[in-house]
Amino acid sequence: MEIFETHAHLDLPDFSQDREEIIEGCLETGVSRIINIGFNQETSETSIALADKYDFIYASVGYHPHDAVDYNAEAIKELARHKKVVALGEIGLDYFRDTSPRHIQRQVFEEQILLAQEYDLPIIVHCRDAHDDCYEILKRSEAKDVVFHCFSGDVLFAEKVLAEGWKISFAGNITFKKSTLDDVIRMVPNESFFVETDSPYLAPTPHRGERNDPTYLPYVVQKIAEVRGQTPKKVAELTYANAMKFFRLK
């Protein structure tokens, strides 16, 4: 069973002691493709460096809303040209922590959407407690290839996302006891969803509270399979094919 990990942060210091072992373990677990995600200039650069080292790892570049005040457009433009960069992200809005002023978050989000369109790159969206504004900005920008990573919206918001042809990605939070995402998992069409860990964050049950890594991705696949009444193999196949198409990989 091959699984496509669409959102990980393996370049972070959390993995400085055992990064190579974890990456080898990914292949043993069946995780055969990984998108390593940048969220500012430094992590965009280290994501590219990691992707350069491993054939089955790819990179995204961009500024997370937490880092919006430090946005360096020229740096991202340059990094986005790298051959292993397959997406712009993670970018978006976060009104939960409000680390950056909201007007700056919105401005930087819009600028990066335009850059993604200029470079013909898919967009990986971080959206927390800002669903209406995220949707309106993407809609106004006529964004096409969009995935809401670690989806946290309700069914009504999922319907709006899917109506635009955008995608939804599920992470380890769907395995938590208090998760309210089962209805979203059930209603998403086969061709419209991905899986991810967002590691080192959001370790799935039964590893909640631990450092997360892509070898835990089968727990996410298993949960989706149970909710949708599909086999884990089927879920893995669907999400693998969806991610390959979305990120334009051969």
N, C-alpha and C positions, 0 to 999 in steps of 0.2 A: 504494500500500500504506500503510494507516494503522496506526500502532503506538501503544499506550498505555503510557507510562512510569509505572509505579506507585510508584517510589521514587527520588527525587532530592533533592539538597540544594543547589539553585541559589542559595539566599540566603547561602551561606557566603562568607567573604572570598576564597576561591579564584577566585571569578567576579567580583570587584569591578571588574576592568579591562575585561571584555568580556561582561558578563551579557546585555545586550540583543542583541548579535550572536549569542551562543550560542542564545538563545531564538528568534530569527528563523531560525537554522539548523535548529532542531528542526522547524519547520513545513516547511522545504524538504526535510528528510530523511524526512518522513512521520510524525514524532512529533507527533500532533495533540492528545494529552491528557497531562497531567503531574500527578502528586501530589507536592507538595513537602512534605518530612517535617520536623516539629519533633522535637527531642530534649531540650529543656529550655524554660524560660519564654522566654528570649530568641529562640531559633530558632523556637519556636511563633509568636511575635509576628511575626518577619520572614517566616515562611512565609505567614502570613495576608496581610501587606502585599504580598507578591509575587503571591499569588492575586488580591488585589483589583485589581492592575494589569493582569492578563491573563485574558481570558475562559476560555482553555483550560487554565489552571493552577488546581489546587485545593490545599487544605492539610490536613495532619494536625497534631494537637497532642498533647504528652505528654512524659514524662520517661524518657529512656534509662536503663538500669541504671547506666551510668557516672555519671550525675547524680542518682542516687536520694537521696543524702544531702541534696540541696538541694530536694527535692520541695515544691512549693507547690500544695496541692490547690485552694485558692480561685482561684488564677490560672488553672489549667487548666480548672476549672469554667466560669469566665467566658469563656475563649477558645474552649472547645468549643461555645459557643452561636453562634459566628459562622456566617453563611450559607454561606461557602466552605469550611468545615471538613467533611470527609467521612469522617474516621476518627480514632480514638484511637491514637496511636503516633508514633515507635516506642517500644514499651515491652517489658519482658521481663527476661531474666536473662543475665548475662555472667560466667561463671566462668573465662574465659581470662585476662582482665586483672585482675579482682577490684578494680576502682577503688573500688567501694562495698562495704561489708560485706555478706555474702550474706543475712543475716537482714533487712537493710534493703532490699536488692533485692527480696526475696520480698514483703515487706510493701507496698512501693510498687507492685509489679506487681499484687498482688491489689486494692489500692485503686483502681487505674486501670481494671482489668477491671470492677469494680463501677460505676465512673463511666461507662464505655462502655455498660454495660447500662442504666443509668439514662437516658442520653441517646440510646439506641438507635443507637449508632455501631459500625461494624466495627472490629476490632482488628488493628493491624499489630505483629507480634511480632519482636523481636530475640532470638535464642537462640544463644548460643555456649558450647559445652562444658557445657550445662545442660539437655539435652533432657528428661531424666526429670522434673526439677523443673518445667520449663515446662509439660510435658504435664499433670502432676498438678494444678498450680494451675489451669490452664485447665479441666480436666475437673471438678475440685471446684467451680469457680465456675459451671459449666454455661454456659460461653462458647459462642456460636453462630457468629457471623461472624468468623472468624479467618484470617489469612494469616501463614505463617512466611516472612518476607522473607529474601532471600539464603540460601535453604535450604542447610543444611550437614549434614543428617542422612543416615543410611544408608537402605536400602530398608525395613528393618523399622520404623524410626521413621516413614518416609513412609507406610507402610501404616497405622500407628496414627493419624497425622494425618488421612489421607483417610477412615478409618473414622468419624471424628467429623464428617465433612462440612466440615472445614477445608481451606484452600487452601495451595498452595506457590508461591513466587515464585523465579524463576531470574535470577541476575545474571551479570556478566562472568567470575566465577571458574569457570564451567562450561567456559570456553574454554582454561583453563590446562592445560598438559601433565600436571600431577599431579592433575587433577580426577578424583574417583571417583564423579561424579554421573550418568554415562551411564545406569546401570541405573534410577536414579530418574526421569530424563527419559523413558525408554521406558515406564515403568509408570504414570505419572500420567495419569488420564483426561482427555480433551479439555476437559472442563468445569471442571477443578480447578487450573489453573495460570496464572500471570501472568509477565510479563517486567519487568525493571528494570535500571537501571545502578548504583544506589547512588552515583551521582556526587557528589563528585569522586573517590570511591574505586573500586578494583577495575576499572580500565580493562581491557577484554578484549584478548586476543591479536588483532591484531598491535600493539596500542598499550599493552601492559602496561608499567607504570612511568610512564606519562604521567598528566596530570590527566584524569580521565574526565568525560564529559558525555553528555547524552541522544542526541546525534547518533551515538554509537557503539552505540546499542541494536540496530541491524540485525545486528551481529555476534552478539549473543545469540540473536536470532531465527534466524539462519542456522545456528548450532550446534545449536539444538533441532531445526530442520528436518532436518538431516543425521542426527541420532541417531534421530529418530522416523520417518524415511522420509516426511516430509510436505514440501510446498513452503513456502518462507518466507512466501508470501502466506497460506497456510492457517494457519500458526502465528500470524501477525499478526492474522488475522481471529478466531481462537479466543480469543487472549489479550485482544484488544480487547473482545470481547463479554463475556468472563468478568469483566473489570475493571469495565465499565460496570454490570453486574448487581450485583457485589459492593459497589461504592461508591455504588450507587443513583443513577446519573446518567441523565439523559434524552438 
